[in-house]
Amino acid sequence: MSANAPHDAPTPACYDLIVLDWDGTVMDSLGAIVACARHALREARLPELSEELIRGGIGLGLEATVERLLPDLDGEVRRQWIQAYRDHWISTYQHQPVLLRGARSAVVELNHREYMLAVATGKGRRGLQRDLDELDMDRLFLASRTVDEAPSKPNPQMLLELMDELGVRADRTLMVGDTTYDLDMAKNAGVVSVAVLTGGHDRQTLTSRDPLACLASLADLPEWLESSR
């Protein structure tokens, strides 16, 4: 547990609900997202952006991503980039869902331990549902929220709605994600968090948000929960 973790945080055995981010936490999709973003930049005749900059924005909704990457972009050009991104994703990348190593077994194990599981993601609804269907994982999650139903992270609305839907208090909920957007969303919702190092933000950046732990990957979460009892 982080030395700066809240002293009144529940022990892992007390969690009823575990909410997972998707891209970079469950899905090995960051490379595809970067490539798709670069395709869209070229199609919209915009300057190239560094991989580091693009990766740093992954986890937000598309509108929030564009605002972060290209804050001065004209509204029409912004719409062109978003449409180009969506078109490229559908034509090239949507059929390439790849799970991070150990992610499926971790989700299955948590399900077997009778944790309630949910997803809170910056993806759109169609994209998330497509992944869940193709990977045969829909049955493992009780609920999910995307940027089509709630504001982009770090706004807490996704978590608040999931807790309300599943009837779980904030002090019995754990958020797991790979970006500060996930951890900030959790804090804004009054929920503790665990970070994983499989996404766009590094350890130093993540630990600045005081998660309970910073794990190598989601695969380590079941063991962490067990050892932290």
ZIKAWO-V720186 format. One record per pair of residues at least 12 apart in sequence whose C-alpha atoms are under 10 Angstrom apart, sorted by the first residue. I is the first residue (numbers start at 0). J is the second residue. D is the distance in whole Angstrom. If there is no record, write none. Layout:
I|J|D + I|J|D
//
This chain:
0|193|9 + 0|209|10 + 0|210|8 + 0|211|5 + 0|212|5 + 0|213|9 + 0|223|10 + 0|227|8 + 1|193|10 + 1|206|8 + 1|209|7 + 1|210|7 + 1|211|5 + 1|212|6 + 1|213|8 + 2|209|8 + 2|210|10 + 2|211|8 + 2|212|10 + 3|206|9 + 3|207|10 + 3|208|9 + 3|209|6 + 3|210|8 + 3|211|8 + 4|191|9 + 4|192|9 + 4|208|10 + 4|209|6 + 4|210|7 + 4|211|5 + 4|212|9 + 5|191|8 + 5|209|9 + 5|210|9 + 5|211|8 + 7|170|9 + 8|170|7 + 8|171|9 + 8|190|9 + 8|191|7 + 8|192|10 + 8|211|9 + 9|170|7 + 9|171|7 + 9|172|9 + 9|173|9 + 9|191|9 + 9|228|10 + 10|171|9 + 10|224|9 + 10|227|7 + 10|228|6 + 11|171|9 + 11|172|10 + 11|173|9 + 11|221|10 + 11|223|8 + 11|224|5 + 11|225|8 + 11|226|9 + 11|227|6 + 11|228|6 + 12|114|10 + 12|171|9 + 12|224|7 + 12|225|8 + 12|226|10 + 12|227|8 + 12|228|6 + 13|170|9 + 13|171|6 + 13|172|9 + 13|173|10 + 13|228|9 + 14|114|8 + 14|115|9 + 14|167|9 + 14|168|10 + 14|169|9 + 14|170|8 + 14|171|4 + 14|172|6 + 14|173|7 + 14|224|9 + 15|113|8 + 15|114|6 + 15|115|6 + 15|116|9 + 15|165|10 + 15|166|10 + 15|167|7 + 15|168|9 + 15|169|10 + 15|170|9 + 15|171|5 + 15|172|6 + 15|173|8 + 16|113|9 + 16|114|6 + 16|115|5 + 16|116|6 + 16|117|8 + 16|141|10 + 16|161|9 + 16|162|8 + 16|165|8 + 16|166|10 + 16|167|7 + 16|168|9 + 16|169|9 + 16|170|10 + 16|171|7 + 16|172|5 + 16|173|6 + 16|174|9 + 17|109|9 + 17|110|10 + 17|114|7 + 17|115|6 + 17|116|5 + 17|117|6 + 17|118|9 + 17|140|10 + 17|171|9 + 17|172|6 + 17|173|5 + 17|174|6 + 17|175|7 + 17|192|9 + 18|114|10 + 18|115|8 + 18|116|6 + 18|117|5 + 18|118|5 + 18|119|7 + 18|120|10 + 18|140|9 + 18|142|9 + 18|143|9 + 18|157|10 + 18|158|8 + 18|161|9 + 18|162|9 + 18|172|8 + 18|173|6 + 18|174|5 + 18|175|6 + 18|176|9 + 18|185|10 + 18|192|9 + 19|106|9 + 19|116|8 + 19|117|6 + 19|118|5 + 19|119|6 + 19|120|8 + 19|140|10 + 19|143|9 + 19|173|9 + 19|174|6 + 19|175|5 + 19|176|6 + 19|177|10 + 19|181|9 + 19|193|10 + 19|217|9 + 20|58|8 + 20|117|9 + 20|118|6 + 20|119|5 + 20|120|5 + 20|121|8 + 20|122|10 + 20|143|10 + 20|144|10 + 20|174|8 + 20|175|6 + 20|176|5 + 20|177|7 + 20|178|9 + 20|180|10 + 20|181|7 + 21|58|8 + 21|98|10 + 21|118|7 + 21|119|7 + 21|120|6 + 21|121|8 + 21|122|8 + 21|127|8 + 21|130|10 + 21|145|10 + 21|175|10 + 21|176|8 + 21|177|9 + 22|57|8 + 22|58|7 + 22|98|9 + 22|99|9 + 22|120|7 + 22|121|8 + 22|122|8 + 22|127|9 + 22|176|9 + 22|177|8 + 22|197|9 + 22|198|8 + 22|199|10 + 23|54|10 + 23|57|8 + 23|58|8 + 23|98|9 + 23|99|8 + 23|176|8 + 23|177|6 + 23|178|8 + 23|195|9 + 23|196|9 + 23|197|6 + 23|198|4 + 23|199|7 + 23|200|10 + 23|216|9 + 23|217|10 + 24|58|10 + 24|98|9 + 24|99|8 + 24|102|8 + 24|175|8 + 24|176|6 + 24|177|6 + 24|178|9 + 24|194|9 + 24|195|7 + 24|196|8 + 24|197|6 + 24|198|7 + 24|199|10 + 24|216|7 + 24|217|6 + 24|218|10 + 25|97|9 + 25|98|6 + 25|99|6 + 25|100|9 + 25|101|9 + 25|102|6 + 25|103|8 + 25|105|9 + 25|106|9 + 25|118|10 + 25|175|10 + 25|176|9 + 25|177|9 + 25|195|10 + 25|197|9 + 25|198|10 + 25|216|9 + 25|217|7 + 25|218|9 + 26|96|7 + 26|97|6 + 26|98|4 + 26|99|5 + 26|100|9 + 26|102|8 + 26|103|10 + 26|130|9 + 26|197|9 + 26|198|9 + 27|95|10 + 27|96|8 + 27|97|5 + 27|98|5 + 27|99|5 + 27|100|8 + 27|102|10 + 27|197|8 + 27|198|8 + 28|57|10 + 28|92|9 + 28|95|9 + 28|96|7 + 28|97|7 + 28|98|8 + 28|99|9 + 28|198|9 + 29|50|10 + 29|53|9 + 29|54|7 + 29|57|8 + 29|58|10 + 29|197|9 + 29|198|7 + 29|199|8 + 30|50|9 + 30|54|9 + 31|88|9 + 31|91|9 + 31|92|7 + 31|93|9 + 31|95|8 + 31|96|9 + 32|53|9 + 32|54|8 + 32|57|8 + 32|84|9 + 32|88|8 + 32|92|8 + 33|48|10 + 33|49|9 + 33|50|7 + 33|51|9 + 33|52|10 + 33|53|6 + 33|54|7 + 33|56|10 + 33|57|9 + 34|50|9 + 34|53|10 + 34|84|10 + 34|87|10 + 34|88|10 + 34|92|9 + 35|83|9 + 35|84|6 + 35|85|9 + 35|86|9 + 35|87|6 + 35|88|6 + 35|89|10 + 35|91|8 + 35|92|8 + 36|48|9 + 36|50|10 + 36|53|8 + 36|54|10 + 36|80|9 + 36|81|9 + 36|83|9 + 36|84|6 + 36|85|9 + 36|87|9 + 36|88|9 + 37|49|9 + 37|50|9 + 37|53|9 + 37|80|10 + 37|84|9 + 38|80|9 + 38|83|8 + 38|84|7 + 38|87|7 + 38|88|10 + 39|79|8 + 39|80|6 + 39|81|8 + 39|82|8 + 39|83|5 + 39|84|5 + 39|85|9 + 39|86|9 + 39|87|7 + 39|88|9 + 40|79|9 + 40|80|6 + 40|81|9 + 40|83|8 + 40|84|8 + 41|80|9 + 41|83|9 + 42|79|9 + 42|80|8 + 42|83|7 + 42|84|9 + 42|87|10 + 43|76|7 + 43|77|9 + 43|78|9 + 43|79|6 + 43|80|6 + 43|81|9 + 43|82|9 + 43|83|7 + 43|84|10 + 44|76|9 + 44|79|10 + 44|80|9 + 45|69|10 + 45|72|10 + 45|76|9 + 45|80|9 + 46|69|10 + 48|68|8 + 48|69|10 + 50|199|10 + 51|199|8 + 51|200|9 + 52|67|9 + 52|68|7 + 52|199|9 + 53|65|10 + 53|67|9 + 53|68|7 + 53|199|9 + 54|178|10 + 54|198|8 + 54|199|5 + 54|200|8 + 55|67|9 + 55|68|9 + 55|178|8 + 55|179|9 + 55|198|9 + 55|199|5 + 55|200|6 + 55|201|10 + 56|68|7 + 56|178|9 + 56|180|9 + 56|199|8 + 56|200|9 + 57|121|8 + 57|122|10 + 57|177|10 + 57|178|8 + 57|180|9 + 57|198|8 + 57|199|7 + 57|200|9 + 58|119|10 + 58|120|7 + 58|121|5 + 58|122|8 + 58|151|9 + 58|152|8 + 58|153|10 + 58|176|9 + 58|177|8 + 58|178|7 + 58|179|9 + 58|180|7 + 58|181|8 + 58|198|9 + 58|199|8 + 59|120|8 + 59|121|5 + 59|122|8 + 59|146|8 + 59|150|10 + 59|151|6 + 59|152|6 + 59|153|8 + 59|178|10 + 59|180|7 + 59|181|9 + 60|120|8 + 60|121|5 + 60|122|6 + 60|123|8 + 60|145|9 + 60|146|6 + 60|147|9 + 60|150|8 + 60|151|5 + 60|152|8 + 61|80|10 + 61|81|7 + 61|82|10 + 61|84|9 + 61|85|9 + 61|121|8 + 61|122|8 + 61|123|9 + 61|146|9 + 61|151|9 + 62|77|9 + 62|78|9 + 62|81|8 + 62|146|10 + 62|151|9 + 63|121|9 + 63|150|10 + 63|151|7 + 63|152|9 + 64|81|10 + 64|121|10 + 64|151|10 + 65|77|7 + 65|78|10 + 65|80|8 + 65|81|8 + 85|126|10 + 88|126|9 + 89|126|9 + 93|126|8 + 93|129|8 + 93|130|8 + 94|129|9 + 94|130|8 + 94|133|8 + 95|130|9 + 95|133|10 + 96|129|9 + 96|130|6 + 96|131|9 + 96|133|8 + 96|134|8 + 97|130|9 + 97|134|8 + 98|130|10 + 98|134|8 + 99|197|8 + 99|216|8 + 99|217|8 + 99|218|9 + 100|197|10 + 100|216|8 + 100|217|9 + 100|218|7 + 101|216|8 + 101|217|7 + 101|218|5 + 101|219|8 + 102|216|8 + 102|217|6 + 102|218|5 + 102|219|9 + 102|220|10 + 103|134|9 + 103|136|8 + 103|139|10 + 103|217|9 + 103|218|8 + 104|217|10 + 104|218|7 + 104|221|10 + 105|216|10 + 105|217|7 + 105|218|5 + 105|219|8 + 105|220|7 + 105|221|6 + 105|222|9 + 106|136|9 + 106|139|7 + 106|140|9 + 106|217|8 + 106|218|8 + 106|220|9 + 106|221|9 + 107|136|9 + 107|139|7 + 107|140|10 + 107|221|10 + 108|218|10 + 108|220|10 + 108|221|7 + 109|139|9 + 109|220|9 + 109|221|7 + 109|224|10 + 110|138|10 + 110|139|7 + 110|140|8 + 111|139|10 + 112|221|9 + 114|140|10 + 115|139|9 + 115|140|7 + 115|141|7 + 115|142|9 + 115|165|8 + 115|167|9 + 115|172|9 + 116|139|7 + 116|140|5 + 116|141|6 + 116|142|7 + 116|143|9 + 116|165|10 + 116|172|10 + 116|173|10 + 117|139|9 + 117|140|5 + 117|141|6 + 117|142|5 + 117|143|5 + 117|144|8 + 117|158|9 + 117|161|7 + 117|162|9 + 117|165|9 + 117|174|10 + 118|140|7 + 118|141|9 + 118|142|7 + 118|143|4 + 118|144|6 + 118|145|8 + 118|157|9 + 118|158|9 + 118|161|9 + 118|174|9 + 118|175|10 + 119|142|9 + 119|143|6 + 119|144|5 + 119|145|6 + 119|146|9 + 119|149|10 + 119|151|10 + 119|152|9 + 119|156|10 + 119|157|6 + 119|158|7 + 119|161|8 + 119|174|9 + 119|175|10 + 119|176|9 + 119|181|9 + 119|184|10 + 120|143|8 + 120|144|6 + 120|145|5 + 120|146|7 + 120|147|10 + 120|149|10 + 120|151|8 + 120|152|8 + 120|157|8 + 120|176|10 + 120|181|9 + 121|144|9 + 121|145|6 + 121|146|5 + 121|147|9 + 121|149|10 + 121|150|9 + 121|151|6 + 121|152|7 + 121|157|10 + 121|180|10 + 121|181|10 + 122|144|9 + 122|145|6 + 122|146|6 + 122|147|8 + 122|151|9 + 123|144|9 + 123|145|5 + 123|146|6 + 123|147|6 + 123|148|9 + 124|143|9 + 124|144|8 + 124|145|6 + 124|146|7 + 124|147|6 + 124|148|8 + 125|145|9 + 125|147|9 + 126|145|9 + 127|143|9 + 127|144|9 + 127|145|8 + 128|143|10 + 141|161|9 + 141|164|10 + 141|165|8 + 142|160|10 + 142|161|7 + 142|162|10 + 142|164|8 + 142|165|8 + 143|157|8 + 143|158|9 + 143|160|9 + 143|161|7 + 143|164|10 + 144|156|9 + 144|157|6 + 144|158|8 + 144|160|8 + 144|161|7 + 145|157|7 + 148|160|10 + 151|180|9 + 151|184|9 + 152|179|9 + 152|180|6 + 152|181|7 + 152|182|9 + 152|183|8 + 152|184|6 + 152|185|9 + 152|187|10 + 153|179|8 + 153|180|5 + 153|181|6 + 153|182|8 + 153|183|5 + 153|184|4 + 153|185|8 + 153|186|9 + 153|187|7 + 153|188|9 + 154|180|9 + 154|181|9 + 154|183|8 + 154|184|6 + 154|185|9 + 154|186|10 + 154|187|7 + 154|188|8 + 155|181|9 + 155|183|8 + 155|184|5 + 155|185|7 + 155|186|8 + 155|187|6 + 155|188|5 + 155|189|9 + 155|190|10 + 156|184|8 + 156|185|10 + 156|187|9 + 156|188|8 + 157|184|8 + 157|185|10 + 157|188|9 + 158|172|9 + 158|173|10 + 158|174|8 + 158|181|10 + 158|184|8 + 158|185|7 + 158|187|9 + 158|188|7 + 158|189|9 + 158|190|9 + 159|184|10 + 159|185|9 + 159|187|10 + 159|188|6 + 159|189|9 + 159|190|10 + 162|188|10 + 168|189|10 + 168|190|9 + 169|185|9 + 169|188|7 + 169|189|6 + 169|190|5 + 169|191|8 + 170|189|8 + 170|190|6 + 170|191|8 + 171|190|8 + 171|191|9 + 172|185|9 + 172|189|9 + 172|190|6 + 172|191|7 + 172|192|9 + 173|185|8 + 173|190|6 + 173|191|5 + 173|192|5 + 173|193|7 + 173|211|10 + 174|186|9 + 174|190|7 + 174|191|6 + 174|192|5 + 174|193|6 + 174|194|8 + 174|210|9 + 175|191|9 + 175|192|6 + 175|193|5 + 175|194|6 + 175|195|7 + 175|210|9 + 175|212|10 + 175|213|10 + 175|214|10 + 175|217|8 + 175|220|9 + 176|192|8 + 176|193|7 + 176|194|5 + 176|195|6 + 176|196|9 + 176|197|9 + 176|198|8 + 176|205|10 + 176|210|10 + 176|213|10 + 176|216|10 + 176|217|9 + 177|193|9 + 177|194|6 + 177|195|5 + 177|196|6 + 177|197|6 + 177|198|5 + 177|199|7 + 177|200|7 + 177|201|9 + 177|202|10 + 177|205|8 + 177|213|9 + 177|214|10 + 177|216|9 + 177|217|9 + 178|194|7 + 178|195|8 + 178|196|9 + 178|197|9 + 178|198|7 + 178|199|6 + 178|200|5 + 178|201|8 + 178|202|10 + 178|204|8 + 178|205|7 + 178|208|10 + 179|194|9 + 179|199|9 + 179|200|7 + 179|201|10 + 179|204|7 + 179|205|6 + 179|206|9 + 179|207|9 + 179|208|7 + 179|210|10 + 180|200|10 + 180|205|10 + 180|208|10 + 181|193|9 + 181|194|8 + 181|205|10 + 182|194|7 + 182|205|8 + 182|206|10 + 182|207|10 + 182|208|7 + 182|209|8 + 182|210|7 + 183|205|10 + 183|208|7 + 183|209|10 + 183|210|10 + 185|210|10 + 186|208|9 + 186|209|10 + 186|210|9 + 191|209|9 + 191|210|7 + 191|211|7 + 192|208|9 + 192|209|8 + 192|210|5 + 192|211|6 + 192|212|8 + 192|213|9 + 193|205|9 + 193|206|10 + 193|209|9 + 193|210|5 + 193|211|5 + 193|212|5 + 193|213|6 + 193|214|7 + 193|217|10 + 193|220|9 + 194|206|8 + 194|208|9 + 194|209|9 + 194|210|6 + 194|211|8 + 194|212|6 + 194|213|5 + 194|214|6 + 194|215|9 + 194|216|8 + 194|217|9 + 194|220|10 + 195|210|10 + 195|212|8 + 195|213|6 + 195|214|5 + 195|215|6 + 195|216|5 + 195|217|6 + 195|218|9 + 195|219|9 + 195|220|9 + 196|213|7 + 196|214|6 + 196|215|5 + 196|216|6 + 196|217|9 + 197|214|9 + 197|215|7 + 197|216|6 + 197|217|8 + 198|216|9 + 201|213|10 + 202|214|9 + 202|215|9
//
